[in-house]
Amino acid sequence: MFPYAAYLRVYEPVTAFPEPARTLWTAYADSRRRPRRIHALGAEHRGAARRVVGAPPEVAPDRESRDAYVRRVDDAIYVCPWETRLRSWLAFERFRGEHAAALAAAFVPPPLAERVARDFERWKQAGRPLRPHILTSTWHVPLDWFVPFARRERCLMLGAPGTGYGAPEGAPDDASQEHAGHGPATAAPARTLIYVTSMGEARRRVAAALPVVREHLGDGSGEVFLLSAGRLDTLGRWLGEFHPRALVELDYGGLVHLLDDRALESDESVAEMAVALTGMERGEAELTVAMYKRLLARWRPVRALESAN
């Protein structure tokens, strides 16, 4: 079972990477030994679990991961590096900032925590990039993550024939699914719900939504469940740091195991967000409130499971 987390990923064209990374990622994409797209999340999770259960735990790997998620569109290769070491550092930094020192020490011994912090500081001082290609959200999908996408860009696979939706361009490179109106190609091999769009569309949609949200919902970061200009601006700045011809993917990840088939089939969060934003822009308060309430009604119970016994 995967962790109950969703992921926002950016896949950059392999040509956007400087040498020697470009050559290495090109060879990696053609390698038969790399984790296939449909198994990659599981492989990443197993590695993380081994590090966490150690005594003492391995907060961050000694070396950066050489693995990545890969997509192919036409003849182009797109790569989303796992960046396990960087993401582990960032996650640990957030963990220490959100918890009292005594509580943090109960999970990671202070000498180890200080060593990890020193390693990360050396990374920063070397001028290495600090923006990961992957963002993670546990127990829910943040509302701002729905903004970069459109309903037609959804790909749903429930793990059995006759349950898929038409895949968008650039769907998983080695996953099979049913194409709308044409019947199943094969049985879907995994339970997934993803959206994929171009970086240009993602940036355009976020940029268009930002002034509307700022006017109607304010600038603050707000409650974790709520949409705000602060959160949307942060998302837009993150997207702006990548290649303009990249792809952006929203993956429900392990959250699909908290929702039954009917709930996944009826999940229209992206469409509801688009309608809510349109309602805000047009001053249609009743429509906006109705869509916003539907989003909150869907995701608040999922987030509440974090504290369930």
C-alpha positions as MATLAB code, in Angstrom:
seq = 'MFPYAAYLRVYEPVTAFPEPARTLWTAYADSRRRPRRIHALGAEHRGAARRVVGAPPEVAPDRESRDAYVRRVDDAIYVCPWETRLRSWLAFERFRGEHAAALAAAFVPPPLAERVARDFERWKQAGRPLRPHILTSTWHVPLDWFVPFARRERCLMLGAPGTGYGAPEGAPDDASQEHAGHGPATAAPARTLIYVTSMGEARRRVAAALPVVREHLGDGSGEVFLLSAGRLDTLGRWLGEFHPRALVELDYGGLVHLLDDRALESDESVAEMAVALTGMERGEAELTVAMYKRLLARWRPVRALESAN';
ca = [
       0.000    0.000    0.000;
       1.347    3.419   -0.972;
       1.423    6.320    1.499;
      -1.718    8.421    1.435;
      -0.140   11.230   -0.554;
      -0.708   13.064   -3.820;
       2.037   14.397   -6.084;
       2.500   17.335   -8.412;
       5.296   16.614  -10.882;
       7.085   18.519  -13.621;
       8.595   16.597  -16.521;
      11.174   18.614  -18.440;
      12.257   17.732  -21.983;
      15.514   15.846  -21.816;
      17.040   18.502  -24.081;
      16.543   21.053  -21.270;
      19.125   19.343  -19.064;
      22.787   20.387  -19.363;
      25.447   17.844  -20.175;
      26.303   15.300  -18.890;
      22.801   14.976  -17.370;
      21.176   15.129  -20.816;
      23.094   12.102  -22.061;
      22.584   10.200  -18.804;
      18.800   10.795  -18.743;
      18.489    9.880  -22.423;
      20.235    6.562  -21.791;
      18.160    6.065  -18.638;
      14.891    6.502  -20.543;
      15.885    3.686  -22.898;
      17.165    1.406  -20.141;
      15.258   -1.803  -19.452;
      16.444   -1.773  -15.836;
      14.744    1.459  -14.792;
      11.466    1.183  -12.849;
       8.637    1.360  -15.376;
       6.205    4.236  -14.929;
       3.505    1.998  -13.490;
       5.893    0.590  -10.837;
       8.008    3.670  -10.138;
       5.966    5.029   -7.227;
       6.166    1.663   -5.497;
       9.930    1.484   -5.976;
      10.341    5.002   -4.630;
       8.177    4.178   -1.600;
      10.072    0.983   -0.781;
      13.358    2.861   -0.756;
      11.944    5.538    1.531;
      10.470    2.943    3.907;
      13.828    1.162    4.255;
      15.510    4.427    5.184;
      12.855    5.386    7.735;
      12.776    2.051    9.625;
      16.535    1.966   10.150;
      18.091    2.549   13.567;
      18.904    5.375   13.520;
      16.725    6.421   10.584;
      18.382    7.621    7.403;
      16.911   11.098    7.099;
      18.404   11.769    3.667;
      20.388    9.504    1.337;
      24.133   10.108    1.129;
      23.821   10.493   -2.644;
      21.152   11.900   -4.905;
      18.866    9.432   -6.647;
      19.667    8.485  -10.219;
      16.066    7.518  -10.945;
      13.290    9.508  -12.581;
       9.764    9.310  -13.920;
       9.760    9.218  -17.712;
       7.164   10.219  -20.294;
       7.267   10.100  -24.054;
       5.212   12.337  -26.314;
       5.698   11.617  -29.988;
       9.489   11.358  -30.314;
      10.298   13.575  -27.338;
      11.490   12.293  -23.944;
      10.406   14.071  -20.761;
      12.061   13.399  -17.413;
      11.002   14.111  -13.825;
      13.973   13.297  -11.544;
      13.089   11.770   -8.171;
      15.598   14.045   -6.392;
      15.169   11.937   -3.263;
      17.988   13.584   -1.346;
      16.811   17.137   -2.000;
      13.189   16.298   -1.209;
      14.245   14.523    1.996;
      16.209   17.591    3.120;
      13.303   19.900    2.379;
      10.843   17.614    4.159;
      13.070   17.348    7.228;
      13.521   21.101    7.316;
       9.718   21.517    7.321;
       9.394   18.828    9.992;
      11.826   20.595   12.330;
      10.112   23.911   11.729;
       6.636   22.565   12.482;
       7.420   20.580   15.655;
       8.937   21.371   19.021;
      12.601   20.420   19.414;
      11.822   17.751   22.015;
       9.281   16.076   19.741;
      11.579   16.202   16.711;
      14.377   14.667   18.804;
      12.133   11.708   19.622;
      12.143   10.789   15.928;
      15.666   11.818   14.922;
      18.546   11.996   17.455;
      19.888   15.577   17.720;
      23.453   14.680   16.567;
      22.032   13.086   13.418;
      19.668   16.002   12.853;
      22.549   18.468   13.077;
      24.643   16.462   10.639;
      21.768   16.401    8.155;
      21.322   20.155    8.560;
      25.035   20.751    7.915;
      24.947   18.613    4.775;
      21.979   20.586    3.472;
      23.649   23.886    4.277;
      26.718   22.856    2.285;
      24.396   21.990   -0.625;
      22.845   25.456   -0.453;
      26.215   27.210   -0.244;
      27.362   25.353   -3.348;
      24.567   27.072   -5.291;
      22.691   23.865   -6.065;
      19.017   24.129   -7.112;
      16.507   24.074   -4.264;
      13.315   23.608   -6.246;
      12.320   19.948   -6.611;
      10.545   18.568   -9.647;
       8.031   16.867   -7.310;
       5.741   18.352   -4.655;
       4.020   16.057   -2.140;
       0.815   16.528   -0.177;
      -0.300   13.986    2.433;
      -3.943   13.073    3.027;
      -5.410   15.472    0.472;
      -4.929   17.331   -2.787;
      -4.470   21.077   -2.143;
      -7.170   23.077   -3.913;
      -4.619   25.206   -5.782;
      -3.245   22.061   -7.438;
      -6.490   21.700   -9.404;
      -6.128   25.115  -11.051;
      -3.452   24.231  -13.693;
      -5.570   21.472  -15.245;
      -8.739   20.925  -17.312;
     -11.259   18.093  -17.051;
     -10.379   16.696  -20.483;
      -6.806   16.071  -19.265;
      -7.873   13.381  -16.808;
      -6.811    9.741  -17.017;
      -8.508    7.308  -14.622;
      -7.567    3.640  -14.294;
      -9.371    1.429  -11.808;
      -7.394   -1.748  -12.391;
      -9.952   -3.662  -14.456;
     -11.305   -3.588  -18.032;
     -14.050   -1.136  -18.802;
     -13.130    1.401  -16.125;
     -10.744    3.783  -17.838;
     -11.140    7.251  -19.280;
      -9.544    8.548  -22.421;
      -5.887    9.279  -21.715;
      -4.501   12.736  -22.401;
      -1.499   13.190  -24.630;
       1.524   12.062  -22.684;
      -0.278    9.508  -20.486;
       1.933    6.956  -18.701;
       4.458    5.646  -21.198;
       3.991    1.981  -20.311;
       0.459    1.876  -18.870;
      -2.576    0.664  -20.765;
      -6.010    2.185  -20.468;
      -9.375    2.377  -22.159;
      -9.739    5.155  -24.688;
     -13.123    6.819  -24.498;
     -15.533    5.413  -27.039;
     -13.151    2.747  -28.339;
     -13.179    0.091  -25.616;
     -10.350   -1.150  -23.446;
      -6.989   -1.809  -25.025;
      -6.019   -4.100  -22.141;
      -6.867   -4.392  -18.479;
      -5.547   -1.368  -16.635;
      -2.595   -2.597  -14.545;
      -2.927   -0.171  -11.651;
      -5.357    2.052   -9.806;
      -4.502    5.655  -10.659;
      -6.061    9.033  -11.263;
      -3.857   11.587  -12.973;
      -4.076   14.823  -14.934;
      -1.411   15.923  -17.411;
      -1.088   19.268  -19.141;
       1.536   21.385  -20.870;
       3.539   23.892  -18.883;
       2.162   26.668  -21.068;
      -1.434   25.779  -20.207;
      -0.605   25.336  -16.522;
       1.030   28.753  -16.267;
      -1.748   30.429  -18.244;
      -4.479   28.992  -16.025;
      -2.690   29.887  -12.800;
      -1.941   33.408  -14.048;
      -5.581   33.915  -15.055;
      -6.892   32.634  -11.715;
      -4.523   34.602   -9.479;
      -6.098   38.099   -9.752;
      -9.580   36.601   -9.434;
      -8.649   34.707   -6.288;
      -6.794   37.698   -4.849;
      -9.831   39.918   -5.308;
     -12.347   37.493   -3.852;
     -10.417   35.339   -1.374;
      -7.476   37.459   -0.296;
      -3.683   37.217   -0.355;
      -3.031   35.035    2.684;
      -1.977   31.409    2.635;
      -5.182   30.535    4.507;
      -6.339   27.261    5.993;
      -4.851   24.191    4.356;
      -8.211   23.245    2.849;
      -8.869   26.644    1.301;
      -7.790   28.354   -1.895;
      -5.914   31.633   -1.534;
      -3.831   34.000   -3.629;
      -0.803   33.265   -1.457;
      -0.887   29.559   -2.206;
      -1.643   30.123   -5.878;
       1.190   32.644   -6.225;
       3.632   30.170   -4.659;
       2.479   27.516   -7.123;
       2.880   29.896  -10.056;
       6.415   30.825   -9.019;
       7.337   27.138   -8.701;
       6.014   26.401  -12.199;
       7.895   29.418  -13.532;
      11.254   27.885  -12.629;
      11.012   25.083  -15.197;
      11.375   24.788  -18.956;
       8.444   26.384  -20.833;
       7.824   23.202  -22.843;
       7.687   20.931  -19.803;
       4.695   18.796  -18.805;
       2.848   19.088  -15.499;
       1.225   16.073  -13.840;
      -1.169   15.797  -10.912;
      -1.133   12.250   -9.502;
      -3.606   11.249   -6.784;
      -0.999    8.675   -5.721;
      -1.998    6.636   -2.677;
      -5.140    8.711   -2.134;
      -6.936    6.503   -4.672;
      -6.987    3.780   -1.991;
      -9.050    6.019    0.293;
     -11.757    6.421   -2.369;
     -13.939    3.690   -3.864;
     -14.547    3.300   -7.601;
     -17.719    5.366   -7.575;
     -16.000    8.214   -5.723;
     -13.125    8.254   -8.211;
     -15.416    8.078  -11.231;
     -17.466   10.989   -9.920;
     -14.479   13.064   -8.793;
     -14.799   16.312  -10.743;
     -12.510   18.425   -8.572;
     -10.688   20.031  -11.498;
     -13.930   20.867  -13.312;
     -15.515   22.173  -10.103;
     -12.533   24.417   -9.464;
     -12.751   25.811  -13.002;
     -16.480   26.542  -12.583;
     -15.873   28.149   -9.172;
     -13.223   30.459  -10.661;
     -15.513   31.357  -13.558;
     -18.293   32.126  -11.080;
     -15.967   34.386   -9.084;
     -14.904   36.254  -12.209;
     -18.511   36.795  -13.332;
     -19.793   37.698   -9.892;
     -22.048   34.628   -9.745;
     -21.838   34.088   -6.001;
     -24.305   31.203   -5.751;
     -22.485   29.166   -8.410;
     -19.110   29.854   -6.824;
     -20.276   28.874   -3.352;
     -21.954   25.713   -4.642;
     -18.780   24.504   -6.392;
     -16.550   25.471   -3.486;
     -18.778   23.584   -1.055;
     -18.615   20.495   -3.276;
     -14.823   20.622   -3.238;
     -14.665   21.010    0.524;
     -17.265   18.287    1.068;
     -15.146   15.878   -0.948;
     -11.724   16.635    0.525;
     -12.314   17.555    4.157;
     -13.444   14.005    5.088;
     -10.376   12.560    3.336;
      -8.057   14.895    5.218;
      -9.835   14.052    8.484;
      -8.724   10.424    8.117;
      -5.208   11.530    9.112;
      -6.344   11.755   12.745;
      -8.699    8.756   12.652;
      -7.917    5.885   15.003;
];
